[in-house]
């Protein structure tokens, strides 16, 4: 199955919209070296059983839940595919823990918790809450 860029963006957008939330203040803690590996090995590191949603050559994506909460875990075939997915998904807000050819998406607290095990860099999506439509 070949996923096009719009399909990847839609997949990411749905995941982010389902999982984003507000976070609290930032604290600095030691971060381990960034983890590498398959979706299943990354999931095992953070003690979740992945519920695979997308299983394609370019992208594998699962919904995971552990003691920190619910999140999306995705692995990518290429660095470019990963960056395109993140750039498109960040338009929908959310918190992204980014490693080499993988990303975890969840609320701020979940991403901070995952970073203690997986390492990686945190990226924050665009907050469009001030642009919400007004009913009337």
Phi, psi and omega per residue, in radians:
X1 nan 2.240 3.134
X2 -1.846 2.155 3.112
X3 -1.682 2.314 3.075
X4 -1.482 2.865 -3.127
X5 -0.983 -0.792 3.096
X6 -1.057 -0.626 3.113
X7 -1.159 -0.704 3.113
X8 -1.111 -0.745 3.141
X9 -1.109 -0.728 3.131
X10 -1.114 -0.751 3.112
X11 -1.034 -0.807 3.128
X12 -1.125 -0.712 -3.113
X13 -1.119 -0.758 3.127
X14 -1.083 -0.750 3.139
X15 -1.088 -0.796 -3.099
X16 -1.165 -0.776 -3.130
X17 -1.077 -0.567 -3.118
X18 -1.328 -0.385 -2.970
X19 -2.056 -0.239 -3.026
X20 -1.215 2.670 3.099
X21 -2.806 3.117 -3.133
X22 -1.539 2.602 -3.127
X23 -2.056 3.074 -3.139
X24 -1.868 -2.954 -3.093
X25 -1.048 2.758 -3.082
X26 -1.607 2.394 3.049
X27 -2.176 2.510 -3.130
X28 -1.601 2.203 3.122
X29 -2.393 2.826 3.125
X30 -1.185 2.475 -3.101
X31 -2.069 2.269 3.138
X32 -1.249 2.929 3.025
X33 -0.994 2.562 -3.097
X34 -1.117 2.242 -3.140
X35 -1.203 2.720 3.030
X36 -2.356 2.878 3.064
X37 2.330 -3.040 -3.123
X38 -1.291 2.919 3.074
X39 -0.985 -0.760 -3.110
X40 -1.147 -0.684 3.136
X41 -1.227 -0.657 3.070
X42 -1.131 -0.739 3.116
X43 -1.074 -0.710 3.125
X44 -1.104 -0.640 3.120
X45 -1.034 -0.621 -3.093
X46 -1.842 0.255 3.032
X47 1.001 0.935 3.009
X48 -2.306 2.659 3.027
X49 -1.719 1.905 -3.044
X50 -1.201 2.331 3.022
X51 -1.718 1.682 -3.022
X52 -1.115 2.205 3.108
X53 -1.866 -0.607 3.132
X54 -2.325 2.229 3.123
X55 -2.325 1.506 -3.100
X56 -2.223 2.936 3.141
X57 -1.046 -0.705 -3.051
X58 -1.479 -0.461 -2.999
X59 -2.608 2.333 2.945
X60 -2.138 2.242 -3.049
X61 -2.383 2.416 -3.123
X62 -2.439 2.691 2.957
X63 -1.629 2.297 -3.136
X64 -2.208 2.716 3.045
X65 -2.528 2.318 3.052
X66 -2.429 -2.897 -3.077
X67 -1.113 -0.394 3.125
X68 -1.395 -0.458 -3.129
X69 2.436 -2.848 -3.069
X70 -1.716 2.473 3.130
X71 -2.726 2.910 3.049
X72 -1.798 2.384 3.059
X73 -2.133 2.206 -3.119
X74 -2.328 2.495 3.036
X75 -2.121 2.667 -3.009
X76 -2.246 2.620 3.112
X77 -1.311 -0.547 -3.076
X78 -2.341 2.710 3.052
X79 -1.105 -0.698 -3.130
X80 -1.104 -0.773 3.110
X81 -1.064 -0.695 3.093
X82 -1.088 -0.852 -3.094
X83 -1.109 -0.703 3.109
X84 -1.105 -0.745 3.135
X85 -1.083 -0.840 -3.127
X86 -1.091 -0.826 -3.110
X87 -1.035 -0.707 3.112
X88 -1.235 -0.763 -3.086
X89 -1.195 -0.573 -3.089
X90 -1.088 -0.343 3.059
X91 -1.093 -0.298 -3.101
X92 -1.747 0.138 3.123
X93 1.473 -2.903 3.085
X94 1.709 3.104 -3.140
X95 -2.101 2.346 -3.033
X96 -2.182 2.170 3.001
X97 -1.738 2.074 -2.968
X98 -2.006 2.187 3.042
X99 -2.123 -2.969 3.133
X100 -1.306 1.867 3.124
X101 1.144 0.463 3.009
X102 -2.593 2.773 3.069
X103 -2.608 2.508 3.006
X104 -2.075 2.360 -3.081
X105 -2.166 2.245 3.114
X106 -2.960 -2.919 3.086
X107 -1.353 2.971 -3.037
X108 -0.962 -0.804 -3.120
X109 -1.106 -0.726 3.134
X110 -1.141 -0.791 -3.130
X111 -1.090 -0.721 3.095
X112 -1.076 -0.734 3.128
X113 -1.123 -0.770 3.139
X114 -1.119 -0.628 -3.119
X115 -1.096 -0.513 3.113
X116 -1.127 -0.442 -3.138
X117 -1.776 -0.678 -2.991
X118 -1.753 -0.227 -3.028
X119 1.221 -2.615 3.102
X120 1.621 3.132 -3.117
X121 -2.013 2.457 3.119
X122 -1.613 2.279 3.017
X123 -2.134 2.540 -3.099
X124 -2.033 2.321 3.129
X125 -1.296 3.001 3.129
X126 -1.275 2.322 3.103
X127 -1.613 1.954 -3.137
X128 -1.791 0.246 -3.058
X129 -1.073 -0.523 3.120
X130 -1.305 -0.201 -3.137
X131 -1.749 0.157 -3.091
X132 -1.106 2.532 3.126
X133 -1.223 2.510 3.113
X134 -1.703 2.373 3.106
X135 -1.519 2.649 3.112
X136 3.078 nan nan
